[in-house]
Amino acid sequence: MLRKLAHVSLAVFLVLAFAAMASAAPDVASTSKKGSLLVFPKVVLTSTVETYIFIGNDNTKGTYVKCYWMDGNQNIEDFEFQITANQPIVFTTRNNNYGPAFADDSAGALTCWAETLNSTEEYLRFAKFDHLYGYAMIKSANDAVFYNATAFAVTAADVSGYCNDTSCSLPLTGSGAIDSCPKYLITNFVTQDTNGLILPADTRADLALWPCRQDLRQDRKPTCTKAKFDVWNGAEVKFTGAYACFKCFFEQYLEQVGLDGVAGYSNNGSKNSIFGRGPGFGYDKFMGDRLRTETARLRVQGIASTICNGTDAGTTGVTNARTKGCYWTDPADNTTKLVNSEATTLLGVMMYSTPGAAFAPVAGYTLFGAGYDLVNPGFIKYDNAGSIMAPGK
């Protein structure tokens, strides 16, 4: 009898334990809700394409909004504006009414969050204000493609500890803080469609990735990671081995991953590539003649890998790091230094366009997320002392 009760008690304990684990699972960012923090993972400005940013507020009160733009080379622009109750805001990468225009011929990501005025110091600081939503429109001469921003809600009761007198660090860790990024991204994509059965003929899938570890400070270090791709075709055959090393931001046609050094291809933003960040391997894993189906399933995760690291701190190592994208220029002494890759969660956007001199998307969407990663939590760091005082202060 005692033995039976012991089994029952163990079963009850396990049920309660799993229930506690489920209740403790972190909240994950989403494109279908509102939040205090918005991320636009793909923002483009070229001679023929510009990005419109739309931000809304459904609260009965207004707030301040702080935005940071960062491209794949860690060039940064920041600006602030006020948004009143129910006010729609729009600005473009070419004509920004609230700050400087974004860099020409560039691609990157935009991060915006709510701020409140600190009455003591008269500086703006991160605020819990889960009423912001947004979307981006990437517009070319003939087409306009929309996607929703990813919104991060705040579950922390008090966010004052996220900032000190000089800097802020926003924890993207889930419950009890700010929503986490998903552990990995999943989507279906159209393979090379030469006959135009689904999309216009010869359009390709172009993927943009944003690491959920962002250091936006003046003395910042980049996040370098390896995007690990797994692909399944329509017959559920799995293709592995494809990857891409990058820092800060990645964009490239899937069918050009790893084509650095191949005649006719470039990974530096010219010719057939858009804004690729570092080399990779496995372009054929995304091609229709290899997959043999019109659509395929993609899973991507940011992992640490020695493949993406420089070999040493000498000349050879720096050269190696440059080709892999995992290097940075230390502002303290203006020297080039290596960065080892690290595991990070990601956000992503898929676009479809025809490879060539001008990037002109005809369709696009954000990637779905799945799971959560408590081992490699995300963050956003930025300088607090550089915040602009509120108007009239």
N, C-alpha and C positions, 0 to 999 in steps of 0.2 A: 504493500500500500504506500509506504513511504517512497519507494522507488518510482511508482506511478506519479505521485505528486511532484517529484523532482523533475520528471519529464515535462509535466504540465507547466511547472514554474519556468523551466528553461524556454518552453515555447512562448509563454507570455512575455518573458524577458526579451526574446528575439523580436517579437512583434513590436513591443514598445521601443526597442532600440532602433529598428528600421523606421518606425514612425518619427522618432526624434531626428534621425538622419534626414528624412524627407523634409521635415519642418525647418531644418537648419540649412537646407540647400540654398545657395545664393540666388538672388534675383539676377536675371540676365537681360542685357540691353535688347531693344527691339525696334523695328521700323514701324510698328503699329500702335505705339503708345506715345505719351508725352513725357518730358523729363526736364531736368535742370541742365543737362549737358547734351549737346547735339554734335554728331560727327558726320561730315560729308566726306566719304572716303575717296572720292574722285572729283577733282576740280581742275579744269583745263583752260588754258588761254593760248591760242595760236593766232596767226594772221587771219584764219578763216573760221575759227571756233572760239566761242566764249561760254562761260558758265554763269547762269543766273542762280542766285541763292535766295530762297523764300523762307522767312522765319515768321512764325505766328505766336500769339500769346492769347490764351483763352481765359485768363484770370481777370478779376475785376480790378486788380491793381497792376501797376507797371513795374518794371525792373530795369536794371542795367544789364547789358550783354557784352561780354568780352570775347573777341575772336582772334584766333591764331591761324595763319596760313603757313604751311611748310611744304616745300617740294622735296624731291628725292635727293637733292644736294644740300639739304638742311638750310636753305635760304628761308628766312622768316620775315613775315610782316604781321603786326598786330594792330588792332584798332578796337574802339568801344563805341557803343551807342545806347540810347535809351529806347525802350519799347513800352508804349503805354498800354492801358487795358484794351484788349481786343484788337490791337493794332497789327496790321500786316506790314512786314518789312521786306524789301527786295533791293538787292544790289548785284552788280555783275563784276566779273574778274577784270573787265576793261574799264568800267565806269563805276567806281566804288564811292558812293556819296558819304561814306562814314570813315574812309581811310584811303591809303594809297592803292593804286591799281596793282594787280598781281603781276609777277614777272612774265615778260613775253616768252612765247615758245616754251612753256613749262607745264608740268602736271604735278599735282600734289593733293593734299587733303586740307580741309578746313575744319577746325574745332571751335565751337562756341559754347559758352556757358553763362548762366545767370550769376550776377553779382549784386551785392548790396553795399551801401555806404557805411563804412565803419565810423561811427560818430566821434570816436576819440581821436583816431589818426587821420580821418578824412581821406581814407583810401578805399577803393573798391575791393571787396573780397568775395570769394566764392559763396554762393547762397543756395539754400534749399528752396527751389522754386519749380515744382514739377508741372509746369503749365506751358512749356515751350515745345513747339513741333516745327518741322521744316522739311523741305525737299529741294532738290537741285534740278535745273534744266540745262542740259548741255546742247547748245544750239549751233548748227552749221548753216550754210546757205539755204539748204532745202529741207532739213529735218530738225526736229527738236525731240530730245530723249529725256524723260523724267525718271527720277528715282527718289525714294523717301530717305531722309536722314535717319541715322540710328540714334535713338533717344535713350539716355541713361537717367533713370529715376534715382532719388536719394532716399535710402531707408534709415540713415543715421538720424538720431534725434538731435544731435549737435554737430555742426561742421566747423565750428570756430577753431578747432585744433588742427585743421588742415593747412592753416597758414601761420607763419610767424612774421617777424618784421622784415624779412628779406625775400622769402620764397614760399611757395605753396606746393603741396603734394597731394593730389586727389587720388585716393585709393579706389581702384575699380575692382573691388573684391566681392561684391554681392551684398547679401543681407547684413544689415548693421553698418553699411557704408554707402558706396555708390554701386550701381549695377555692374556686374562683371561682363566681360566679353565672352562669347561662346568658346568652348574648347577647340572646336574645329568648324569649318565651313563646308556646306554641301550645296550642290545645285545640279541641274541638268543643263547641258549645252548642246547647241547645234554644231555638228562637225562641218568640215568644209563642204559647202553646198554649191557645187559648180553648176548644177542645173536649175538653181533658184526654186526648188520645190517648196521650201519653207521660208527662206529669206531671199532677198535679192541675190542674184548670182555672184559667186566669188566673195561673199562676205565671210569674215573670220571672227572668232570669239576672242575678244581682247579683255584680259583680266587685270583689275587694279586691286592691290592689297595694302592695308594700313595696319601696322603693328599696334597693339593695344598697350605698348610701353612707349610713351612719348615724353621726351625731355626737351622742353621748349625754352629753357633758360639760356641766357647769353653764353655762359660757360657750359655748354651742353655736350653730351656724348651721344652718338647715334645708337639706335637699336639695330643690330645686325642679326638676321635670322635666315634659316633655310626653309623655304616653302616646299613642303613634301606633298606631292600629288599622287593620288590614287584614282584610277579611271576604270569604269565598267561600261562595256558596250551594251547594246540592246539585248544580247543573248546572255548577259550577266558574266561575261568573261572579264576578269580583272587584269589590268595593266599597271605595273608598279615600276618604280625606278626613276620617274621624272622628278626633277627638282629645280629650284632657282634660288640662288643666294642674292640677298638684297639688304639694303639698309633704309630705314625711314619710310620709304614708299616704293611700291613696285607697280609697273604697268608694262604689259607686253602681250602680243598675240600668242595664244597658247601654242600654235603651230610653229613658233619661232623660239621657243624656250630651248636654250642650249646651242643656238646657231651662231654664236660668236666665232669669228674667224672663218666662217664659211663664205665663199665668194658670193657676192650679191646681197649679203645681209650685214646689218650693223646693229649693235645693242646700245648705241649712244644717242638715240633720238633722231636718227636720220634714216633715209631710204625706207626699207620695209619694216623697221621697228619704230615704235612710238617712244616710250620713255622707260625702257627696260633698265633694271638696276642690278647689274652683275650677271655672271654667266650661269648656266644651268645645264641640264641634260634631259633628253627624252622628248624632243618635239614630235617625233613620229607617234608617240602614245596618244596624241590628240587628233591625228589626221584620219579623215574618213576612209581612205583606202586601207589603213591598218585596222581601224575599229570595225569597218564593214557595216556600220549602221549610221543612220542619219542623225541620231541623237546619242548622247552618252551621259553618264553620271560622273560627277567630279567631287572629290573630297580633298581639302587642303588644310594643312596644319603647320604652324610655325615651330620648328624644332632647332635645338643646338646641334651643330655638326662641324667637325674639324675640317671638312671639305671647304667650308666658307671662311676659314681663318687664314690670316697671313702666317708665313712660316717663321719670321723673326723680325726684329726691330731694325735690321740693317737695310741697305739699299734694295737687296733682293726681296726682302719681306715687304717693304713698302710698295714696290712694284707689283708684287703678287697681290697685296691687299687692294691696290687700286683696281686691278682687273676684276677682283671679286666684289668690289663695292664696300668692303668692310674696313674702312679707314675714316679718319676724321682729322681736321686741322685744329690743333690746340690753340685757342686764342691767346693763351698766356705767353707762348713763345713762338707762335705761328709755324709750328713744325707738324709734319704729318705723322700720325700715330695709328697703330693697328687696333682693331676692335674684334674681339672674339664673338662668334655667334652665340645666341642664347634662345631658349624656348620662349615663345610669346604667343598669346592668343591674337587673332586677326579679325578685321572686318574687310569686306570685299564688295566690289561692284563689277558686273560683267557687261561689256558693251559689244556690239557687232558693227563692223565697218569693213571697208575694202582696203587692204594694205596698199600704201602708196605714199606720195609726197604729202597729201593733205588728209588728216584724220577727220572723217565725217560719219559719226555713228548713226545708225538707222534704227537701233533698238537697244534696250538696256534694262537692267534690274539689279537689285541687291541680292547677295547670296544669303541663304538660310544658315542659321547657326544651330549647333547641337551640343549638349553637355556644358560643363563648366570646369575650370581648372583652378583649384585652390593652391596647387604647388607653384605655379608661375603666374601670380596675379598681375593684372595690368595697373598702370598708373599714368598720371599726367602731372608733370612738374613744370613750374614756370616761375619767373621772377615776380615777387609781390611788390617790391619797392619801385618797380617801373610803371606801376599802374597810374593812370591819369586821374587827377582829382576830379570829383564831380563838378559839372558846370555851376558857376557861381560860388564855389568854395575857395 
